[in-house]
Amino acid sequence: MAALDGVSEAFSVTGEWDFVALIRVGDPEQLAKVVTESLAQLPGIARTYTMTAFRTYSEHDIEAMFSIGG
């Protein structure tokens, strides 16, 4: 999964899903292509669920958000 073009990171997770793949592409057409033509075609992939991120926060931003009295 992590070796696919467009997949920047892949994580094994607990819960409803088994894996989370972070896909970084330039436009929605590329995203559709990676998900439907590459990721969904891998053996063992029964279904996918796509969420789009609108904003990226750095680790520093997240620490500042949750700091108390910061």
N, C-alpha and C positions, 0 to 999 in steps of 0.2 A: 504494500500500500504506500509506504513512504517513498518508494522509488518512482512512483508515477509522476510525470510532468505536471506541475501545478500544486502537488501536495508538498507543503513545506514541513509539516510535522504530523505525526500520527501517535495517538495515545491509546493504550488499553485502559478501559475505565469500568467502573462498577455501575449497576443500576439497569435501566431499561435498555441501554445500548452497550455493545461490547467494545467498540472503538470510536474514537473521535479523530477525524482528519482535518487539519487546517489547510485550506486551499487558498493560495494567493494567486490571483489572476488579474488581468487588466480590465476585463469587461464581462458583462453577464453572459455573453455568448461563449466565452472561454470557460466560464464556470459550468455552464450547461454541458459543454463537451467533456470536461474532466469528469463530472459526476455521472453522466449517462453513458458515455462511450468508453470510459476507462474504469472508474471506481466501481460502478454497478455491475460491470462485467467480470469482476474478479471472482474466482471460485469461492463459494461460501458466503458471498454477500447476498442476503435475501431481500433487503430493502435499504433505502437510504432516507435520511431526513436532513434537509438543507436549511441552515440558518445563515443569514447575511449579517455581518458586522458593519455598523455604520461609522463607528469611531474606535480607534485603538488607544488604549491607555498604557503607559509604560509602568514598569514595576514601581518607579518612584511616585508616579501619580496615584497608584493604588495605595501605597503606604501612606501618603498624605491624606487620602480620603478617609482612611480608617484610623488615623492617629487621634488620640484623645488629648486635647489641650495643646495641640500641635503648633 
